[in-house]
Amino acid sequence: MTGRRKLSGIGAAGGVGLLALLPLAGLPAFYDSFLYIIFYWISLATSWAILSGFAGYFSFGHAAFFGAGMYTTATLSVKFGVPFLVTLPIAAAVAAALAVGIGAVVFRLKQLRGELFALLTLAVSFVVATIILNTGIDGGAGVLTSSVAVPHLMPSPSGTIYLLGLLMCAGTLAITYVIAHSRLGLGLFAIHDDEDVAEVKGIPTFRYKLTAFALSAAIAGAVGGVHAIYVGFLTVSETFGIAVPLYVVLMSVLGGARHWLGPAVGAAIIAASLYAFTSGDQAMIGRGFVAFLLVVAILILPEGIVPSLQRWWARLRTRAATPPAVSEAPGVVAVTGNEKASGKVASLHPQTRAILEIRDVHKSFGGLQALRGVTLDVREGEILGLVGPNGSGKTTLINVITGHFPLTSGSLLLDGTAIGDLPAHGIAGRGIARTYQIPRPFAHLTVLDNVALAAAFGAAELSRAASLVEARRWLDFTGLRAKETMLPADLNLHERKFLELARALSASPRLLLLDEVLSGLNPAEIDRAIGLIREIRAQGTTIVFVEHLMRAVVELSDRIAVLNEGALFALGEPAAVMRDPRVVSIYLGKAYAA
Amino acid sequence: MPSMTLLGQSLVSGVLLGGLYGLVALGLSLSWGLLRLVNLAHFALAFLGAYLVYHLGTVWHLSPWWAALLIAPLFFAFGVLQHAVFLYFRVTELTSLLATFGISVIIESALQWIWTADFRRFETHYASTSLKLGPIYVPVVELAACVAAAALAWATWAWLRWTYVGKALRAAAEDPEIAVAFGINRRGLAFLLSGVCAAYAGVAGAFIALISTLAPSQIWTWLGVVFAVVIIGRLGNPLGALAAGVLIGAAESLAMATFSPAWAPVVSFSVLIVLLLWQPDWS
């Protein structure tokens, strides 16, 4: 595998080297220009996809960063005589700074996802355009850059611009490839599918989005810097027009915005066909025809060309290969090792120290008080059953402990350290994991990647290879190993519930919060799940367990905490608590309490 | 500081232009808010309508009002057809944006092919007529556009609020599956709404033909400001779209009078940015 990768790396480098020699071949300048335009669109579309394709934050404001780079290079080289090549990193830095400024505000606001982010970025690019138009930077007359001296990297200036375009393009693709196969990329893919869950699974979403935005803008800025010289004359209406944002979106979506190579394929197709139609009488018909192809492509291949081809290729290969062995029949697989932990079980029942201290925790949503002063200790190694009627605040308590909701007041201590003010990913990193009542897997990641991601960003912060080993261990444990290459949508409900469990466990949590893992399962599946929960505890993990199914609660819990109307109502041994007439009355009404 | 007359005049012009913004925004807001489809082709359709009114008026000497009546059912059919295609291919909110961008470019190319890229102006004898209120001129056509926008917005609002069909549409937008479980014919309603939105584009087009100069590339100039209007007015809210249109139109026009015309775009987009960041809860 690594050998093949090295080989393709050498192949790519060789290809770039050969292309770099093209201007020396003495071909007409048309070829330089045509290929430059293709490289230019590949770089722009690919840079756009780093944030918008990978993380799903569709930006319509890519022209703002591209334009900032163009005008930085134009201003510095024309008005201040800065050498052209020196202006390029500055152009990238200016664009990145603009993106960081926008992102630092916008990425803090949960409501600004989806279409609203797209519109906001569009608006920002129009504002930037108007400012440049009405100030000395452009002033409405445009900036002439054709007199800027271009270094003699190649015999002709157009050859030099071609070479720079090629280097930009190769660099952009290399950066994007590395990102797509890194922790950052995995985190961005998870943000795309479900940002809230991503944060709770330990991904620093704010920092990742900001990093992706800055990288994306920096590349666009540098590409803009080169393009400023290529066009020779800059106008605000051309630079900040609708063409750049719309074409990069279309190219990426056509090729497949979630794949590192997708935007490049889309860009090559669209740019080549647009170039073919820019001259002559066919221009309009050609444009219309390209647009028509685009509509058809989007309707038929909504995921994009590259992912669709990949899927088709994978299907072809699995048909050729022997079907995967399903001998590893689902069932409870004995967990190896950890005798130390199972030895500990017996001694768990007596008083142990508190792993989590919940101190007078309040949480209100507007006028609604969901939690009104909960104080509760979770002891190391215990299974604490958390019960209460619907709306009593059980799930809110879990959301507060994991940091998904900030506290209104009160404090949370994990091993004596305050975690109440930490962001959710920080809390996940300290060893708290949860499952969701309604499973929320990352829809576009395979079962294996869903679990491996939690291992990579959980308390142990495993490397990619180690996280895969850990993930497979828990897929074995939950009996999902045979389905590791499937997408979550192909699993049934109880498999998805077990996927939730595997995902929480692979984070190597010290404290595991289970939110109604048993609801919706049939009696046989419930028995299996109860067995799994016992084994998890046997390995030394502390469990808080929200459940309506009283049989399971009584069977599993060492202690039961009853919540009612946002406050702790009762706490103690299962049998004693469940016999308490006041507890019975809040569950079943006063009449049964006697 | 400009004179009061100038400010008053620009306020009136701005409000009237804002009515037209609201009229164009109306169909876009409805399809986005109630069908979850971002229909970029709405702008192209409005300009197609404008060119048809222009053509019927200059070549066949048909009054724009009759032309609008003729176009509206045609566009209704187009909207239904477009929705049928989108439904068949299970178009989502995001892919609708891309697909309708493609449709817009197709329409733009067709406009350019038939009517060329030159600027066209629909000359009518009332195009330059104005009422005079004290020192302020009120152009008749723009007043009519504003009145039509208000009437359509109000009628749509009443339709959504008080009729069974309107309530069913709002319910289906809120939670499609539950609405269907309660016996709402969501597919049928979606076809109806899609047709209505397209017909509104035709009506807006008739007024665009009367008020502004036509060129195929102008399709894109309306994009930013109308999207700002749609968001500020809240998705799917007809009266909100009208109010936001008037607000933006007036703000732009006053900014042009007090500062410089070149700064006008900043006004609507700054308003949009501030509102997106601040997110007041006024629905």
Interface residues (C-beta under 8 A of the other chain):
Chain A: F58 V105 V106 L109 Q111 L112 G114 E115 L116 L119 L120 L122 A123 V124 F126 V127 A129 T130 I131 L133 N134 G140 G241 I242 L246 V249 L250 V253 M284 I285 R287 G288 V290 A291 F292 L294 V295 I298 L299 I300 P302
Chain B: W32 V38 V85 F89 R90 V91 T92 E93 L94 T95 L97 L98 A99 F101 G102 I103 S104 V105 I106 E108 S109 A110 Q112 W113 W220 L223 G224 F227 A228 I231 S260 A262 W263 P265 V266 F269 S270 L272 I273 L276 L277 Q279
